[in-house]
Amino acid sequence: MNGIDVAGKTVLVTGGAQGIGRAIAERFAAYGARVAIADVNEEAGAALARTLAEAGREALFVRCDVSRLDEVRGLASEVRAKLGAADVLVNNAGIFPRADLMGTDEAFWERIMGINLKGAYLMCQAFVPGMIERGGGSIVNIGSTHARSGDPAAMAYAVSKGAVVTLTRNLAKGLAKHGIRVNCVQPGWVASEGETSRLRATGTDPDKLFAEASSRLPMGRIQTGEDIADGVLFMASGLSSQVTGQVLTVDGGLSLR
Ligand SMILES: NC(=O)c1ccc[n+]([C@@H]2O[C@H](COP(=O)([O-])OP(=O)(O)OC[C@H]3O[C@@H](n4cnc5c(N)ncnc54)[C@H](O)[C@@H]3O)[C@@H](O)[C@H]2O)c1
């Protein structure tokens, strides 16, 4: 398996209704994959599936909260029935509210871990059996550079994304014998819908902040969803057939010291 061999493959993207996940779903669809979008945002997810279908792509939207075992199991059954067992799973759904240690109460911690970490584990558990039956597959977990920078003002988020790297490496070792690769793509800073509305809610002008940040970045700009989608396409396709348990950082040089 070599090259960008995703045409005809079934690709599931969680959190695919908007932002980075949407760019990933669109990228795979453009390369001929059959794309399933799982999200809690029914309106945007269904609209994206319709747009892709109108453009002649095969696309399915399923409402699913990745932190809920029953919903993840329902998603796996529906995708299998309608598009066949998934060849590629992209665990992208995530939330990024910010708080330091003393500002993090138990409910806040559990909500972040439930979606960002438990969601990825539940999804892998639900979709790996189909990949084993198919004789292989590829899982790409979306992490964050916060995993390494350890920003104290985003304590639980940084911990959840650090654990996503550990999950990636642990699963990669265990699943290699089934031909399943597991990798992580770490975005730096992306002007997604979620990030833009988070900034607006704190009274920050996102455009001004993104422009200032861009001028400080080694590569001269913050990232787009499409930048991240290209990294995911690499990690999911035959272009990386001997890469597993690894982290690809797509951050325009943000993490360089
Ligand atoms: N935007 C950034 O700068 C940035 C940087 C590093 C990492 N990331 C990571 O990239 C991923 C996508 O972020 P984004 O910026 O596109 O965010 P976003 O808020 O624009 O999109 C996230 C999507 O996930 C969905 N979602 C949220 N909770 C869900 C749940 N429980 N089940 C299913 N879907 C759910 C939302 O409805 C939304 O469609 C996240 O994992 C995030 O942590 C983002």
The ligand as a Gaussian input file, in Angstrom:
#p B3LYP/6-31G(d) Opt

LIG

0 1
 N       -8.102000      25.112000      16.835000
 C       -6.877000      24.938000      17.332000
 O       -6.059000      25.880000      17.425000
 C       -6.432000      23.553000      17.762000
 C       -5.085000      23.396000      18.133000
 C       -4.648000      22.142000      18.541000
 C       -5.528000      21.081000      18.567000
 N       -6.822000      21.260000      18.218000
 C       -7.708000      20.085000      18.270000
 O       -8.335000      19.886000      17.019000
 C       -9.612000      19.275000      17.208000
 C      -10.672000      20.064000      16.475000
 O      -10.704000      21.371000      16.997000
 P      -11.354000      22.613000      16.232000
 O      -10.485000      23.776000      16.506000
 O      -11.688000      22.254000      14.841000
 O      -12.689000      22.806000      17.099000
 P      -14.188000      23.183000      16.705000
 O      -14.853000      23.524000      17.982000
 O      -14.226000      24.174000      15.606000
 O      -14.759000      21.794000      16.167000
 C      -14.889000      20.682000      17.034000
 C      -16.032000      19.798000      16.571000
 O      -16.140000      18.725000      17.524000
 C      -17.516000      18.546000      17.825000
 N      -17.666000      17.937000      19.155000
 C      -17.489000      18.517000      20.365000
 N      -17.792000      17.654000      21.348000
 C      -18.169000      16.497000      20.736000
 C      -18.594000      15.238000      21.225000
 N      -18.735000      15.000000      22.548000
 N      -18.871000      14.254000      20.327000
 C      -18.771000      14.496000      18.996000
 N      -18.390000      15.678000      18.483000
 C      -18.086000      16.666000      19.348000
 C      -18.113000      19.954000      17.762000
 O      -19.524000      19.933000      17.617000
 C      -17.387000      20.524000      16.560000
 O      -18.066000      20.249000      15.348000
 C       -9.822000      19.191000      18.723000
 O       -9.471000      17.905000      19.168000
 C       -8.861000      20.229000      19.259000
 O       -8.455000      19.960000      20.576000
 C       -7.303000      22.474000      17.817000

